[in-house]
Amino acid sequence: MPRAMNRVVITGMGTINALGKSVPETFTAMAEGRCGIDTINVRDVERLSVQIGGQGRGFDPEEFFNRQQIALYDRFTQFTMLAAKEALAQSGLEFHGLLADEAGAIFGTAGGGVNTWDENYRTVYEEGKNRVHPFVVPKLMNNAAASHVSMEYNLKGPSYSVSTACASSNHAMGQAFHMVRSGASRAMVTGGAEAMLSFGGVKAWEGLRVMSKDACRPFSANRNGMVQGEGAAVFVFEEMGHARARGADILAEVVGFAMSSDAADIVMPSKQGAARAVRGALRDGGINPAEVGYINAHGTGTAANDKTECAVVADVFGSHADKLMISSTKSMHGHLIGGTGAVELLACIMALRDGVIAPTIGYEEPDPECALDVVPNEARDAKVDVVLSNAFAFGGLNAVLALKKV
Amino acid sequence: MSDAVKTKVIQIIAEQAVLEPSDVKMDSTLESLGIDSLGLVESIFAIEEAFDIQVPFNANEPSESDFDISSVAAIVEAVEGLVKEQA
């Protein structure tokens, strides 16, 4: 395997999700263990049997975007643009000349413009109209967010969307990491978004019968399923020397990434497949398992995921599994599906930078099959130097990132 | 136990298990018929569609559910109850 050429650091981050409209708001909420999950406000909600979610509250697109932009931006693109603005402003990076030619935007999303699909299907099927708005296609396409970010910030290198269900963002950020580490670009804008809280988006999930109707309680013996969320998080990944030379504030270093496929079942998780991704990320980052202080779990709150994930951690880390902390912030912001890894990376950065470990809220009963330190209900102050972020998607596609304190 | 409900439920389960209805016994379990978790949610969907009922079933806590899936007989009984209740 070729040795890493460049070190990769994060110099900007931005978000909007059920916990807040910025990174500081989100960090405050995570540190308080606040729950962003509530009754959702979507059209025809009374016909849904699952009526809760982590919805971006108090978010009025007209406050941020002009009429032309709203005509072109699906909700997932709107979320991405807001998060990108915060991340790019923090990084202070501007893209001109050669840097602009190299840099691109790689974003994860599972559903892309779900609201646009939903609204226009209504128009043609329910209302029986035979005409739709001319921008339906450019609005709903999965790459719309990546494309608009590239246009807004003059990113002329490789930009694309990655769609691997619940691992989309981690896969996308892994690609951006590879681009910078290999020397192909000195900077990349990356992350992910999802806006699936629409009638059709929630109804589809209901069908699988894995959703909770009351709360997301990862690792708790009485957990009864996942809760959807929505939003975005965006990061600027930059070559360390480039960031240092311009005096950028370095938030964390991305040191390892690995992907694996279970090649087994379309929905059931596999301990072996997930473990290969976790071990791969450690190996890729040259990390001794005992260095890992915190893992942001995939932790969906389903019976199957949580026990499998705990078994993976016990298997990979051996006796160190009892010393490290592992929490699922989905309990607070919900499962953002293709955007979830991006929002969860924020919890990893908060752990490294602020020494605050985001809790698993809604934890009510210990489960012997999840007997790890899941940081129940209250955030904890702890110094950690290395963290992992797990994403194990439907379809058996796993992607794990490893970050280090700088 | 009404035969119509029983016959239909057995037909749905047999189809899911790729068996003849005569191979599905009342004391069979879904596991013994080779029906996995996805097959189970598909069967429940088919039952809901066939009887126009809502089946309270969450795959995360099958034992907590009011809908007993421990055997074919239990499923038939549960469906009969729901058909009466939701008529």
Contacts between the chains, C-beta under 8 A, distances in Angstrom:
chain1	res1	chain2	res2	distance
A	49	B	54	7.7
A	207	B	41	7.8
A	207	B	45	7.1
A	208	B	41	6.5
A	208	B	59	7.4
A	209	B	41	5.0
A	209	B	44	7.2
A	209	B	57	5.9
A	209	B	58	5.9
A	209	B	59	4.6
A	210	B	58	7.5
A	210	B	59	5.3
A	210	B	60	6.2
A	211	B	58	7.8
A	212	B	58	7.6
A	212	B	60	7.4
A	223	B	60	6.6
A	224	B	58	5.6
A	224	B	60	4.8
A	224	B	61	5.1
A	224	B	64	7.4
A	225	B	58	6.0
A	225	B	59	7.7
A	225	B	60	4.5
A	266	B	38	7.5
A	267	B	37	7.6
A	267	B	38	6.3
A	268	B	37	6.7
A	301	B	60	8.0
A	302	B	59	7.8
A	302	B	60	5.4
A	303	B	59	7.5
A	303	B	60	4.3
A	303	B	61	6.9
A	304	B	37	8.0
A	304	B	60	7.8
